[in-house]
Amino acid sequence: MAAARSWSEGMSSDNVKGLVLALSSSFFIGGSFIVKKKGLKKAGASGIRAAGVGGYSYLLEPLWWAGMITMVVGEIANFAAYAFAPAILVTPLGALSIIISAALAHIILREKLHTFGILGCVLCVVGSTTIVLHAPPERQIESVTEVWDLATEPGFLFYTALVLTAVFILIFHIVPQYGQTHIMVYIGVCSLVGSISVMSVKALGIALKLTFSGMNQLIYPQTWAFTLVVVTCVLTQMNYLNKALDTFNTAVVSPIYYVMFTSLTILASVIMFKDWDRQNPTQIITEMCGFVTILSGTFLLHKTKDMVDGPSLTASLSLRSLKHEEEDGFGEGIPLKRQDSLRMP
């Protein structure tokens, strides 16, 4: 309670604006997952699916564009939030979009969510709240050139090189073989690229914020370099997120994407903006506990994806086993494929 009181009393007006924008962003983005998947299903019924070779028929589907517009509105709000508050505070609030998308998927798409799946969503929110309550103060930056200096330090350059290497390996070697059966492949590309895009989004947001306050940052080439990175990364994320949504269960894609994206984004922020340099060991350990809580929630969602609420656990497990057998064969049904590499002996 003391920590929460101290945190709330110390919130600046910029942090409050950032929180409000981040919360509204989650509502829009959570709803957009459902609208886009409805569009993808409708397009897939009359054309090539997004996950197929050359599968871009969804671009002609108005419902998909409605979902995309909703997501863009949410992303704009999210973009603005990064200009006012630190990434380690804004990013975890995306947990709210998990609850919205999972609930709407259960109601609209008929994608059943087990009781333990609901508990998983709650754990994600609790873990995110823990991180937010112990978030470090925002770093004071007065020019986009300061952000560029941070982005070109050896530590962040090394992180960027690792991310680009992993993304190229995933796209050109892993996706063709395992993209349709392993949920982590598509989401891995989105999350890795997303961690770089958020750092560029924050840099661009700071540049625009300073420009609107009277200090023109558009004259610096660094501003346009960050803009190019944002556009490239966002287009890549959109492409592979569409593939993930069209192939796997929305109620599972959303939380796993959230956890990977949030973890990598906070890691990138810690490296680039040195967030943990402004915190004591207790705050850092508490944030790590928040991550463990989020990961626990994701584990519950993933492990109970095929379970249904019934009179007994045995019945649920039997149903889950039956679904796995169908997925390993040629049956249609739940699109989240079983990963043979994770089977217990």
Secondary structure, DSSP 8 states (H G I E B T S, - for coil): -HHHHHHHHT--HHHHHHHHHHHHHHHHHHHHHHHHHHHHHHHHHHS--TTSTT--GGGG-HHHHHHHHHHHHHHHHHHHHHHHS-HHHHGGGGHHHHHHHHHHHHHTS-----HHHHHHHHHHHHHHHHHHHT---------HHHHHHHHTSHHHHHHHHHHHHHHHHIIIIIHHHHTTT-HHHHHHHHHHHHHHHHHHHHHHHHHHHHHHTT---TTSHHHHHHHHHHHHHHHHHHHHHHHHHHHS-HHHHHHHHHHHHHHHHHHHHHHHH-GGGGS-HHHHHHHHHHHHHHHHHHHHHHHTTT----S-HHHHHHHHHHHHHHHHTT--S--S---GGG---
